[in-house]
Amino acid sequence: MQKNVYHTVRSLIISCLVAHLSYTSPIEVRRITPPCLDEEHLGKKIICYRPMRRGSPDMSVKKVVTGTGTEDFKIVATNAGHGGSGWTLGPGCAQYVITMLTTSPDAADLTKDTPITIIGAGALGLFSAYVLLLQGFTNITIIAQDMENLTSHNAGGLLAPVSMDNDPVMQKIINQIGIEAYKFYAAIAHNESDPVFSGGAIIVPTYFPNREESGLEPYVGIVMQEAKDVLLDFGNGTTQCMVVYDDGIFINTAKMMAALHTAVAPYVTFIERIVYNFAEVDTKYIINCTGLGAQELNNDPNYVSVQGHLVMLKDQNPADLNYMILVYFGKTKTKYHQEVKRSFYIFPKQLPDSEPNDIGVIGGTFIEGGTKNTPNEEEFAILIDQARTFYGLAI
Ligand SMILES: Cc1cc2nc3c(=O)[nH]c(=O)nc-3n(C[C@H](O)[C@H](O)[C@H](O)COP(=O)(O)OP(=O)(O)OC[C@H]3O[C@@H](n4cnc5c(N)ncnc54)[C@H](O)[C@@H]3O)c2cc1C
């Protein structure tokens, strides 16, 4: 009883403060109805792995010697290691790497009908095929160990260059690539793109605790509007001070994977198998989009698997989930002594063939070195508690 009185008084004080703030200062108050986060509204739990490369993603073209003869070499363009930003940057990176390849002095004999093999059928592999087709290349094969249920299907869908490890020179290039990618998704969101991508990206208000952590500031004034300071009011006495980019973009990753398949499948040969080394690929030209697989194929120790935990939401009101939030917490250790950066995020993601009300995903963890051998299952409970605390819901 005493507790109830305390909560009512506390809510009243906060409501008055909110009303006062909105009256006396320019800060905008936005009312958000929290999602239902009790057990029966929680759906599928997903663990997947970000392919992060220390220093920067590998976007390069190299001549790789595969034997002793003069003809025993391959021209390998690599496009891998984009960490938590493979979707954010994907269309721009594909364009960037293919331009590197087509303008490389090692590719003097590359013509539009030269056979090219893409290894990997995730977002980066499919975007590469799409860009090659747009440029008129006609002889493309995609070889991949797996085509379904990849990290690329499961990814959350926030457009923001996060969870990467870029050196300063690379950061400038990444910013430019991100701006090009933003334009690609904005065209989809505004129905100005190939209809095959319809619904693959939508504009939604995107909230962060501050401008710096969004990673989006380099886009402001070029493709995005300035962020605003706002107070989120969850109507239950809990409020959060945030910044909002009203032209943020949610990428519907599962829908984009299906759309990219539809766009390229009629013109590309798909082969499902693992590639152990470049010598076994028939073509001289290869685009390596194997994500974490690039560690072995390129013999590059700089890759690290960054494990992520996601919980799908069920039976929500879709009108209440028209936004995205990302908040980082501090770093700590998991039970397997791996470094974990915890965060709370929520995006309006839907799995294919789900009911219209089965919308929303909450995450998430960033666990460096996390693999299938260290599932860190207890992180699911932690992230659900964090989400409930953020919205001021009972734990
Ligand atoms: C929890 C989580 C949330 C995320 N959220 C976001 C987000 O909100 N926004 C964002 O931009 N990004 C996000 N990401 C990151 C994004 O998902 C990845 O950066 C992106 O999907 C990587 O795509 P990819 O094509 O490089 O790799 P993958 O999707 O892993 O595809 C790799 C492909 O290569 C194949 N392959 C690998 N090795 C071999 C081999 N030796 N031979 C043949 N085939 C091989 C695989 O079978 C697969 O087809 C998230 C990731 C995680 C884990």
The ligand as a MOL file (V3000), in Angstrom:
LIG
                    3D

  0  0  0     0  0            999 V3000
M  V30 BEGIN CTAB
M  V30 COUNTS 53 58 0 0 0
M  V30 BEGIN ATOM
M  V30 1 C 22.9440 -9.3380 -33.2880 0
M  V30 2 C 23.3460 -8.5730 -34.5310 0
M  V30 3 C 22.6850 -7.3910 -34.8420 0
M  V30 4 C 23.0810 -6.6510 -35.9600 0
M  V30 5 N 22.4170 -5.5040 -36.2450 0
M  V30 6 C 22.8190 -4.7420 -37.2860 0
M  V30 7 C 22.1650 -3.5200 -37.5630 0
M  V30 8 O 21.2130 -3.1450 -36.8590 0
M  V30 9 N 22.6150 -2.7580 -38.6030 0
M  V30 10 C 23.6800 -3.1680 -39.3800 0
M  V30 11 O 24.0780 -2.4350 -40.2920 0
M  V30 12 N 24.2960 -4.3430 -39.1560 0
M  V30 13 C 23.9080 -5.1270 -38.1230 0
M  V30 14 N 24.5540 -6.2980 -37.8540 0
M  V30 15 C 25.7530 -6.6310 -38.6500 0
M  V30 16 C 25.4120 -7.2790 -39.9700 0
M  V30 17 O 24.4720 -8.2870 -39.7510 0
M  V30 18 C 26.6860 -7.8810 -40.5910 0
M  V30 19 O 27.7030 -6.9010 -40.6590 0
M  V30 20 C 26.3910 -8.3890 -42.0040 0
M  V30 21 O 25.2460 -9.1940 -42.0030 0
M  V30 22 C 27.5770 -9.1620 -42.5220 0
M  V30 23 O 27.2310 -9.6370 -43.7920 0
M  V30 24 P 28.2140 -10.5820 -44.5890 0
M  V30 25 O 27.6080 -10.8060 -45.9150 0
M  V30 26 O 29.5970 -10.0310 -44.5160 0
M  V30 27 O 28.2730 -11.9170 -43.7000 0
M  V30 28 P 27.2590 -13.1380 -43.4910 0
M  V30 29 O 25.8400 -12.7200 -43.4520 0
M  V30 30 O 27.8010 -13.8610 -42.3110 0
M  V30 31 O 27.4460 -14.0270 -44.7800 0
M  V30 32 C 28.6570 -14.7100 -45.0140 0
M  V30 33 C 28.4590 -15.6590 -46.1840 0
M  V30 34 O 29.7190 -16.2590 -46.4850 0
M  V30 35 C 29.5730 -17.6780 -46.5190 0
M  V30 36 N 30.8700 -18.2840 -46.2120 0
M  V30 37 C 31.6850 -18.0410 -45.1500 0
M  V30 38 N 32.8240 -18.7520 -45.2650 0
M  V30 39 C 32.7270 -19.4550 -46.4280 0
M  V30 40 C 33.5770 -20.3640 -47.1070 0
M  V30 41 N 34.7860 -20.6930 -46.6460 0
M  V30 42 N 33.1330 -20.9150 -48.2690 0
M  V30 43 C 31.9220 -20.5960 -48.7810 0
M  V30 44 N 31.0810 -19.7280 -48.1780 0
M  V30 45 C 31.4890 -19.1740 -47.0260 0
M  V30 46 C 28.4630 -17.9490 -45.5270 0
M  V30 47 O 27.9110 -19.2360 -45.7130 0
M  V30 48 C 27.5150 -16.8150 -45.8900 0
M  V30 49 O 26.7740 -17.1460 -47.0490 0
M  V30 50 C 24.1630 -7.0900 -36.7820 0
M  V30 51 C 24.7910 -8.2970 -36.4880 0
M  V30 52 C 24.4050 -9.0360 -35.3650 0
M  V30 53 C 25.1000 -10.3160 -35.0690 0
M  V30 END ATOM
M  V30 BEGIN BOND
M  V30 1 1 1 2
M  V30 2 1 2 3
M  V30 3 2 2 52
M  V30 4 2 3 4
M  V30 5 1 4 5
M  V30 6 1 4 50
M  V30 7 2 5 6
M  V30 8 1 6 7
M  V30 9 1 6 13
M  V30 10 2 7 8
M  V30 11 1 7 9
M  V30 12 1 9 10
M  V30 13 2 10 11
M  V30 14 1 10 12
M  V30 15 2 12 13
M  V30 16 1 13 14
M  V30 17 1 14 15
M  V30 18 1 14 50
M  V30 19 1 15 16
M  V30 20 1 16 17
M  V30 21 1 16 18
M  V30 22 1 18 19
M  V30 23 1 18 20
M  V30 24 1 20 21
M  V30 25 1 20 22
M  V30 26 1 22 23
M  V30 27 1 23 24
M  V30 28 2 24 25
M  V30 29 1 24 26
M  V30 30 1 24 27
M  V30 31 1 27 28
M  V30 32 2 28 29
M  V30 33 1 28 30
M  V30 34 1 28 31
M  V30 35 1 31 32
M  V30 36 1 32 33
M  V30 37 1 33 34
M  V30 38 1 33 48
M  V30 39 1 34 35
M  V30 40 1 35 36
M  V30 41 1 35 46
M  V30 42 1 36 37
M  V30 43 1 36 45
M  V30 44 2 37 38
M  V30 45 1 38 39
M  V30 46 1 39 40
M  V30 47 2 39 45
M  V30 48 1 40 41
M  V30 49 2 40 42
M  V30 50 1 42 43
M  V30 51 2 43 44
M  V30 52 1 44 45
M  V30 53 1 46 47
M  V30 54 1 46 48
M  V30 55 1 48 49
M  V30 56 2 50 51
M  V30 57 1 51 52
M  V30 58 1 52 53
M  V30 END BOND
M  V30 END CTAB
M  END
